[in-house]
Amino acid sequence: MDLFDLIKTRRSIRRFSQEKLDRNFLIELVEAARCAPATANLQPLEYIIVDEPKICEKLFEALSWAGHVRPKRNPLPNQRPVAYIVVLANSEIKSNAPVDAAAAIENILLAAWGKGVGSCWLGAIDRMKILQVLDIDEKYQVDSVVALGKPDEKPVMEDAKGDDTKYYLDEKDVLHVPKRAMAKILHFNKFGSK
Ligand SMILES: Cc1cc2nc3c(=O)[nH]c(=O)nc-3n(C[C@H](O)[C@H](O)[C@H](O)COP(=O)(O)O)c2cc1C
């Protein structure tokens, strides 16, 4: 897929088929993250691939899903992610870890989608629980979790009507994701010039 199409068609996925993901593919996603820009190239980030079903189950308990439509987009037991990448920041490397993590995570989401794999970036997470479940050294902070699996839903993006950007479910249980219209966010040469 052309890169622009890839960017435009990527949506957060919260329902997954239970097809397993190859470990080497997951490693490739971390390689995509490693290639991302990093503040002063300091690189405080590390990654944990979680693909063992029992650990996936425990990690799932530390996540929360789609707040605007809760609980309707909580993945059902047979639609849960089949793997995760947990993004960690080493607090001993003084840098701008959340910004670096954002760049790295977007690389993961797009690299996954480029192979037809869906993802959801999760920031509303129980970080203390994740530290325990994954036995993470105390000098690391959990930035985010990326949930992964083949999509079992097809959310649609649309222009937001007015200022309402809350995603919503329609009568067919399709998730609609309003993005602020280009005319609302784009200026030319000086602010206010449309
Ligand atoms: C920093 C960040 C944290 C997020 N945390 C969550 C989360 O905890 N749970 C969730 O279901 N979605 C989460 N999302 C996904 C957003 O809800 C989603 O990106 C947004 O609704 C736009 O949809 P789209 O990704 O399909 O464009 C997060 C996204 C970002 C960028």
PDBQT file of the ligand as one rigid body, heavy atoms in Angstrom, charges set to zero:
ROOT
HETATM    1  C1  LIG A 201      -1.372   8.501  23.699  1.00  0.00    +0.000 C 
HETATM    2  C2  LIG A 201      -2.572   7.656  23.314  1.00  0.00    +0.000 A 
HETATM    3  C3  LIG A 201      -3.176   6.885  24.278  1.00  0.00    +0.000 A 
HETATM    4  C4  LIG A 201      -4.271   6.083  23.936  1.00  0.00    +0.000 A 
HETATM    5  N1  LIG A 201      -4.818   5.281  24.899  1.00  0.00    +0.000 NA
HETATM    6  C5  LIG A 201      -5.856   4.482  24.587  1.00  0.00    +0.000 A 
HETATM    7  C6  LIG A 201      -6.384   3.597  25.567  1.00  0.00    +0.000 A 
HETATM    8  O1  LIG A 201      -5.903   3.522  26.702  1.00  0.00    +0.000 OA
HETATM    9  N2  LIG A 201      -7.429   2.810  25.222  1.00  0.00    +0.000 N 
HETATM   10  C7  LIG A 201      -7.952   2.823  23.962  1.00  0.00    +0.000 A 
HETATM   11  O2  LIG A 201      -8.889   2.067  23.699  1.00  0.00    +0.000 OA
HETATM   12  N3  LIG A 201      -7.459   3.639  22.990  1.00  0.00    +0.000 NA
HETATM   13  C8  LIG A 201      -6.426   4.471  23.270  1.00  0.00    +0.000 A 
HETATM   14  N4  LIG A 201      -5.879   5.279  22.303  1.00  0.00    +0.000 N 
HETATM   15  C9  LIG A 201      -6.410   5.242  20.929  1.00  0.00    +0.000 C 
HETATM   16  C10 LIG A 201      -7.266   6.476  20.627  1.00  0.00    +0.000 C 
HETATM   17  O3  LIG A 201      -8.519   6.364  21.253  1.00  0.00    +0.000 OA
HETATM   18  C11 LIG A 201      -7.435   6.565  19.100  1.00  0.00    +0.000 C 
HETATM   19  O4  LIG A 201      -6.167   6.792  18.508  1.00  0.00    +0.000 OA
HETATM   20  C12 LIG A 201      -8.372   7.717  18.696  1.00  0.00    +0.000 C 
HETATM   21  O5  LIG A 201      -9.683   7.426  19.109  1.00  0.00    +0.000 OA
HETATM   22  C13 LIG A 201      -8.365   7.950  17.192  1.00  0.00    +0.000 C 
HETATM   23  O6  LIG A 201      -8.679   6.759  16.509  1.00  0.00    +0.000 OA
HETATM   24  P1  LIG A 201      -7.708   6.179  15.376  1.00  0.00    +0.000 P 
HETATM   25  O7  LIG A 201      -6.472   5.673  16.078  1.00  0.00    +0.000 OA
HETATM   26  O8  LIG A 201      -8.497   5.070  14.757  1.00  0.00    +0.000 OA
HETATM   27  O9  LIG A 201      -7.395   7.274  14.418  1.00  0.00    +0.000 OA
HETATM   28  C14 LIG A 201      -4.785   6.088  22.606  1.00  0.00    +0.000 A 
HETATM   29  C15 LIG A 201      -4.157   6.882  21.632  1.00  0.00    +0.000 A 
HETATM   30  C16 LIG A 201      -3.062   7.650  21.978  1.00  0.00    +0.000 A 
HETATM   31  C17 LIG A 201      -2.383   8.488  20.907  1.00  0.00    +0.000 C 
ENDROOT
TORSDOF 0
